[in-house]
Amino acid sequence: MTATHVPPLVRRKFGFWLATALVVGNIIGSGIFMLPAGLAPFGWNAVLAWGLTFVGALSLAWVFARLARHLPSAGGSVGFMRLGVGDGAAFIGAWGYLVSVWAANAGITIAGISYLTRLVPGIGATPGASVAVALGAIWLLTWVNLRGLHAAGGVQLVTSIVKLLPFAAVIGLAVWRLAIHGGALLPPVHAGTFTLSGATGAVGLTLFAMLGLESAAMPVDAVENPEVIVPRATMIGTGLSAVVSLIATCAVALMLPADAVASSQAPVSDFIAVSWGSVAGWFVALCAVVSCFGCLNGWLLIGGELPVAMVKAGTLPAWFARCNAHGAPSRSIVLGAVVTTLLTLMAYTKVGVAAYNFAILIATATNLLLYLFVVVAVARFMRDGRVPRTAGLLACTALAFVFVLWAFYGSGWESLAWGAVLTAAGWPVYLMARRAALRSR
């Protein structure tokens, strides 16, 4: 059975709340829990990077929202690229995004295990236990996604609610501590504190925390009334996630000693524990585990649905769209789990935060291909009249284009090299799909 012949009753679609939960759940995952450790060395430049990322992310979200509103039948992000930049470039953007999903899943898994060791210290103390538990989590959530959209969506809604609890606590605690101690808890600001080079070094990390803003537009065939629900879910989910992420990560990175944060395996938990004790820190660690694995669940769903859209666009062989009895694209989901497993094993050859950063910077670099091509596509659509040319959309398109190019540079050469190799590896698969399409004519 192919994806285009799935009985309607089998594939229960997402409404507004589940679509918004998908966006929030995919954005607020491992990044917000682990980023303080990566951002601590950048000091106030992390705030500058976050401010620029906030503007860039909302600009990108508006681009996706407008495209979903005016081209609801295009087939989501893959369809936008196909109509705007052609089949070849659309494949590169979509395959790069798929690689990004696989790499992000590796980083999310590592973050979840890092916080889990705070709850179960024996995992970190036993050689090989962290890797074994990480792989077990990947395959458990793979099984959940094989049960179909409704099962995966239900998990996503519950975990999205749970994961917001510790950040409400972090934000409340930060406000309380500032009210009592004032600016004494923050690093001093002086001439030269904010630099573009410092912000550029941090932007690859901050952007990772916002990846997922396009989530509602990726499985567009799985969303009810997409021309209305996708834009709303995209903007509300992105705005909420951006505010929470910016305040929470910067509060932790700036209010604790930089060396302590940089070496911490659970920086948000440590921040809470300083004021409210180890029990509160333990609770935050528990929420972090739920958040990370809820995020992993959402990205496994995206990694399964995207190849289906690519098959419909003729850029992947029909093999990728085969569904099981629950309507889940089982082959794509399992393939994604296999690649994520391999990338997780590669990342664990590094130590501590370096393992996490290795995975997330590859995810950022490859994700940017999709953002770049979608921005180019919307510029073309405005020129030929398929999308109304408004001042707001023109401004957001220009801001998004500059931001994407800057983020490419900030991702670093190692990540760009890995991303290029992994993206190029998909080109033979595209050629196979094109030959098959020509033979069937």
Residue pairs with C-beta under 8 A, 6 or more apart in sequence:
1 322
1 323
2 311
2 318
2 321
2 322
2 323
3 308
3 311
3 312
3 321
3 322
3 323
3 329
4 312
4 321
6 323
6 327
7 327
10 148
10 325
10 326
10 327
11 148
11 149
11 222
11 327
12 148
12 149
12 150
13 149
13 222
13 223
13 224
14 22
14 149
14 153
14 216
14 219
14 222
14 223
14 224
14 229
15 224
15 229
16 229
16 232
16 233
17 157
18 153
18 156
18 157
19 216
19 223
19 229
19 230
19 233
19 237
20 216
20 232
20 233
20 236
20 237
21 153
21 156
21 157
21 160
21 237
22 153
22 156
22 215
22 216
22 233
22 237
22 298
22 301
23 212
23 213
23 215
23 216
23 233
23 234
23 236
23 237
23 238
23 241
24 160
24 164
24 237
24 240
24 241
25 156
25 159
25 160
25 163
25 212
25 294
25 295
25 297
25 298
26 211
26 212
26 215
26 295
26 298
26 299
26 302
27 209
27 210
27 211
27 212
27 213
27 215
27 237
27 238
27 241
27 242
27 245
28 160
28 163
28 164
28 167
28 241
28 244
28 245
28 291
28 295
29 108
29 111
29 163
29 212
29 291
29 292
29 294
29 295
29 296
29 298
29 299
30 107
30 108
30 110
30 111
30 112
30 291
30 292
30 295
30 356
30 360
31 111
31 205
31 208
31 209
31 210
31 211
31 245
31 360
32 167
32 209
32 244
32 245
32 248
32 249
32 268
32 291
33 111
33 115
33 266
33 267
33 268
33 288
33 291
33 292
34 111
34 114
34 267
34 353
34 356
35 205
35 206
35 208
35 209
35 245
35 249
35 253
36 249
36 252
36 253
36 256
36 261
36 264
36 267
36 268
36 271
37 261
37 262
37 263
37 264
37 265
37 267
37 353
38 205
38 262
38 353
38 356
38 357
39 46
39 49
39 202
39 205
39 206
39 249
39 250
39 253
40 46
40 253
40 256
40 258
40 259
40 261
40 262
40 267
41 258
41 262
42 49
42 198
42 199
42 201
42 202
42 253
43 187
43 193
43 198
43 254
43 258
44 187
44 189
44 193
44 194
44 254
45 193
45 194
45 195
45 198
45 199
45 201
45 202
46 202
46 206
46 249
46 250
46 253
46 254
47 250
47 254
48 194
48 198
48 199
48 202
49 198
49 199
49 200
49 201
49 202
49 203
49 205
49 206
50 202
50 206
50 245
50 246
50 249
50 250
51 246
52 199
52 203
52 403
52 406
53 203
53 206
53 207
53 209
53 210
53 242
53 403
54 242
54 246
55 399
55 403
56 207
56 399
56 400
56 403
56 404
56 406
56 407
57 207
57 210
57 213
57 238
57 242
58 238
58 239
58 242
58 396
59 395
59 396
59 397
59 399
59 400
59 403
60 213
60 214
60 371
60 374
60 375
60 396
60 400
60 403
60 404
61 213
61 214
61 234
61 235
61 238
61 239
62 235
62 392
62 393
62 396
63 374
63 375
63 378
63 393
63 396
63 397
63 400
64 77
64 213
64 214
64 217
64 230
64 231
64 234
64 374
65 230
65 231
65 232
65 234
65 235
66 231
66 378
66 387
66 393
67 74
67 80
67 217
67 374
67 377
67 378
67 381
67 387
68 76
68 216
68 217
68 220
68 226
68 227
68 230
68 231
68 234
69 227
69 228
69 230
69 231
70 227
70 381
70 386
70 387
70 388
71 79
71 80
71 83
71 381
71 386
71 387
72 220
72 226
72 227
72 230
73 79
74 80
74 82
74 83
75 82
75 220
75 221
75 309
75 312
75 313
76 217
76 218
76 219
76 220
76 221
76 309
77 93
77 94
77 97
77 214
77 217
77 218
77 309
77 370
77 374
78 90
78 94
78 306
78 309
78 310
78 312
78 313
78 315
79 220
79 309
79 313
80 217
80 374
80 377
80 378
81 89
81 90
81 93
81 94
81 370
81 373
81 374
81 377
82 90
82 313
82 315
83 377
83 381
83 386
84 373
84 374
84 376
84 377
84 378
84 380
84 381
85 93
85 373
85 376
85 377
85 380
87 313
87 314
87 315
87 434
88 430
89 373
90 313
90 315
90 373
91 310
91 315
91 426
91 427
91 430
92 369
92 373
92 423
92 426
92 427
93 369
93 370
93 372
93 373
93 374
94 306
94 309
94 310
94 313
94 315
94 370
95 310
95 423
95 426
95 429
95 430
96 366
96 367
96 368
96 369
96 370
96 419
96 423
97 218
97 306
97 366
97 367
97 369
97 370
98 303
98 306
98 307
98 310
98 336
98 426
99 362
99 366
99 419
99 422
99 423
99 426
100 211
100 362
100 363
100 364
100 365
100 366
100 367
100 370
101 299
101 302
101 303
101 306
101 336
101 363
102 303
102 336
102 339
102 340
102 343
103 343
103 359
103 360
103 362
103 363
103 366
103 422
104 208
104 211
104 299
104 359
104 360
104 363
104 367
105 138
105 296
105 299
105 300
105 303
105 336
105 340
105 343
105 344
106 340
106 343
106 344
106 346
106 347
106 359
107 208
107 347
107 356
107 359
107 360
107 363
108 292
108 293
108 295
108 296
108 299
109 134
109 137
109 138
109 292
109 296
109 340
109 344
110 134
110 344
110 347
110 348
110 355
110 356
110 359
111 288
111 292
111 356
112 134
112 137
112 288
112 289
112 292
112 293
112 296
113 123
113 130
113 133
113 134
113 137
114 265
114 266
114 356
115 265
115 266
115 269
115 285
115 288
115 289
115 292
116 123
116 133
116 285
116 289
117 123
117 124
117 130
117 265
117 266
118 265
118 266
118 269
118 281
118 282
118 285
119 282
119 285
119 286
119 289
122 129
123 129
123 130
123 133
124 130
124 265
130 348
131 344
131 345
131 348
134 344
134 348
135 341
135 344
137 293
137 296
138 296
138 337
138 340
138 341
138 344
139 337
139 341
141 155
141 293
141 296
141 297
141 300
142 300
142 333
142 334
142 337
144 151
144 152
144 155
144 297
145 151
145 152
145 297
145 300
145 301
145 304
145 328
145 333
146 324
146 326
146 328
146 330
146 333
146 334
147 326
147 328
148 326
148 327
148 328
149 222
149 301
149 327
149 328
151 326
152 297
152 298
152 300
152 301
153 301
155 294
155 297
156 294
156 297
156 298
156 301
158 294
159 290
159 291
159 293
159 294
159 295
159 297
160 294
162 287
162 290
162 291
162 294
163 287
163 288
163 290
163 291
163 294
163 295
164 244
165 287
166 268
166 272
166 283
166 284
166 287
166 288
166 291
167 244
167 247
167 248
169 272
169 280
169 284
170 247
170 248
170 251
170 252
170 268
170 271
170 272
171 244
171 247
171 248
171 251
173 251
173 271
173 272
173 275
173 276
174 247
174 248
174 251
174 255
177 185
177 255
177 275
178 185
185 254
185 255
186 254
186 255
187 254
187 258
200 406
200 409
200 410
201 410
202 410
203 406
203 407
203 410
204 361
204 364
204 365
204 407
204 410
204 411
204 412
204 415
205 357
205 360
205 361
205 364
206 249
207 364
207 407
207 410
208 360
208 361
208 363
208 364
209 245
209 249
210 238
210 241
210 242
210 245
211 363
211 364
211 367
212 241
212 298
212 299
213 234
213 237
213 238
213 241
214 234
214 370
214 371
214 374
215 237
215 298
215 302
216 223
216 229
216 230
216 233
216 234
216 237
217 230
217 234
218 302
218 305
218 306
218 309
219 301
219 302
219 305
219 306
219 309
220 226
220 230
220 309
221 305
221 308
221 309
222 305
223 229
223 230
223 233
248 268
251 271
252 261
252 267
252 268
252 270
252 271
253 261
253 267
255 271
256 267
256 270
256 271
256 274
260 270
261 267
261 270
262 353
263 352
263 353
264 270
265 352
266 281
266 284
266 285
266 288
268 284
268 288
269 281
269 282
269 284
269 285
269 288
270 281
272 280
272 281
272 283
272 284
273 280
273 281
273 284
300 333
300 336
300 337
300 340
303 332
303 333
303 336
303 340
304 328
304 329
304 330
304 332
304 333
304 336
305 329
305 332
306 332
307 316
307 320
307 321
307 329
307 332
307 335
308 320
308 321
308 329
308 332
310 316
310 320
311 317
311 318
311 320
311 321
311 433
312 321
314 433
314 434
314 437
315 430
315 433
315 434
316 429
316 430
316 433
317 429
317 432
317 433
317 436
318 436
319 331
320 329
320 331
320 332
320 335
321 329
321 331
321 332
322 329
322 330
322 331
323 329
323 330
324 330
343 359
343 362
344 359
346 358
347 355
347 356
347 358
347 359
348 355
349 355
350 358
361 411
361 412
361 414
361 415
362 415
362 418
362 419
362 422
364 407
364 411
364 415
365 408
365 411
365 412
365 415
365 416
365 418
365 419
366 419
366 422
366 423
368 404
368 407
368 408
368 411
369 419
369 423
371 400
371 404
372 401
372 404
372 405
372 408
375 397
375 400
375 401
375 404
376 401
378 387
378 393
378 397
379 397
379 401
381 387
382 388
382 389
382 393
382 394
382 397
383 389
387 393
408 416
411 419
